[in-house]
Amino acid sequence: MSILQIRTFPDPILRSKAKPVMEINDDIKNLTSDMIETLLEAKGLGLAANQVGVLKRIIVLNFPEKQPMALINPEIMKKIGRREVEEGCLSFPDLELTITRPNSIIGTFTNLKGDRKSSTFVGVWAQAFQHECDHLDGITFDTL
């Protein structure tokens, strides 16, 4: 495992749309492992693959009471409620903005075993899930 370089604004890859992962192979597993290590080192909540220079639809989230997890081809199926939140981003060091995000999100994703899952993300985890999915679509929080 290794720490990857987190791309920072104005790197153009941050505005690029990521492509779906077609197969979960050793390369994808190694990438997600490196992304998790990078996320933990940076003390972040979430990280998208394009933030480390890879245009694949992969995010990792660092849940405090669980093991960090990789989500492949994540999608937001439903947004519930609205709230104003203070949000930061590893690709925009030292910048925090007030953003409107849903209270909760129903999202789907594939885990590293290849199983498609559906889960409800609430509060800060709904915020992190949407923030990272935005990255995969080339959307950065400074444009919201």
C-alpha positions in Angstrom: 0.0 0.0 0.0 1.1 3.5 -0.6 0.1 7.1 0.0 -1.2 8.7 -3.2 -0.8 12.4 -4.2 -4.1 14.3 -3.6 -4.7 16.6 -6.6 -5.5 20.1 -5.7 -7.3 22.9 -7.5 -6.8 24.0 -10.3 -5.7 20.5 -11.5 -8.0 19.9 -14.5 -8.6 16.2 -13.5 -10.9 17.6 -10.8 -13.3 18.9 -13.4 -13.2 15.6 -15.4 -15.9 13.0 -15.3 -14.9 9.5 -14.1 -15.7 6.3 -16.0 -17.6 3.3 -14.6 -15.5 0.4 -13.2 -16.3 -2.6 -15.4 -14.5 -5.3 -13.4 -13.3 -5.5 -9.8 -9.8 -6.9 -10.3 -6.5 -6.7 -8.4 -5.7 -3.3 -9.9 -9.0 -1.9 -8.5 -8.5 -3.6 -5.1 -5.0 -2.2 -4.9 -6.2 1.3 -5.9 -8.9 1.3 -3.3 -6.4 0.1 -0.6 -4.1 3.0 -1.6 -7.0 5.4 -1.5 -8.0 4.3 2.0 -4.5 4.7 3.2 -4.3 8.1 1.6 -7.6 9.1 3.2 -6.6 8.0 6.6 -3.2 9.9 6.3 -5.1 13.0 5.3 -7.6 12.6 8.1 -10.5 13.1 5.7 -14.0 11.7 5.6 -14.1 10.8 1.9 -12.0 10.6 -1.2 -12.8 10.2 -4.9 -10.5 8.4 -7.4 -10.2 11.5 -9.6 -8.7 13.3 -6.5 -5.8 11.0 -6.8 -5.6 11.2 -10.6 -7.6 8.2 -11.6 -10.8 8.6 -13.7 -12.7 5.6 -12.3 -16.0 5.8 -10.4 -14.6 4.9 -7.0 -15.0 6.6 -3.7 -13.8 5.7 -0.2 -15.4 6.8 3.0 -13.9 6.7 6.5 -16.7 5.9 8.9 -15.5 6.4 12.5 -17.2 3.3 14.0 -16.5 1.0 11.1 -13.7 0.1 8.8 -13.1 2.5 6.0 -14.9 1.2 2.9 -14.6 1.4 -0.9 -17.7 2.1 -3.0 -17.5 1.2 -6.7 -19.8 2.9 -9.2 -21.8 4.8 -6.5 -25.1 6.4 -7.4 -27.5 8.6 -5.6 -31.0 7.2 -5.9 -32.9 9.6 -3.7 -32.2 12.8 -1.7 -34.3 13.5 1.3 -34.6 16.9 3.1 -32.2 19.9 3.0 -29.8 21.5 5.3 -27.0 24.0 5.3 -23.6 22.6 6.1 -20.0 23.8 6.4 -18.0 21.7 3.9 -14.3 21.3 3.2 -12.4 19.3 0.6 -9.0 17.7 0.5 -8.5 19.1 -3.0 -9.2 22.7 -1.7 -6.9 22.9 1.4 -7.8 25.6 3.8 -11.2 26.4 2.2 -14.6 25.9 3.8 -17.9 26.9 2.2 -21.5 26.8 3.3 -23.3 24.3 1.0 -26.9 23.1 0.9 -27.0 19.3 1.1 -29.7 16.7 1.7 -30.4 15.4 5.3 -30.2 11.9 4.0 -29.4 10.0 0.8 -30.4 6.6 -0.5 -27.4 5.4 -2.5 -26.3 2.3 -4.3 -22.8 1.0 -4.9 -20.9 -2.2 -5.6 -18.6 -3.5 -2.8 -15.2 -5.1 -3.5 -16.8 -8.5 -3.5 -18.8 -7.5 -6.5 -22.2 -7.3 -4.6 -24.5 -4.4 -5.5 -25.8 -2.8 -2.3 -28.3 -0.1 -1.3 -27.8 2.0 1.8 -29.2 5.1 3.5 -26.6 7.7 4.4 -27.6 10.3 7.0 -26.2 13.6 8.2 -22.5 14.0 7.6 -22.3 10.7 5.7 -25.0 11.8 3.3 -22.9 15.0 2.8 -19.7 13.0 2.2 -21.4 10.5 -0.1 -22.8 13.3 -2.3 -19.6 15.3 -2.1 -17.5 12.4 -3.4 -20.1 11.5 -6.1 -20.0 15.1 -7.2 -16.2 14.7 -7.7 -16.8 11.7 -9.9 -19.0 13.9 -12.1 -16.3 16.6 -12.3 -18.2 18.9 -9.9 -16.3 20.6 -7.1 -17.9 22.1 -4.1 -16.8 25.6 -5.0 -19.2 25.6 -8.0 -22.3 24.5 -6.1 
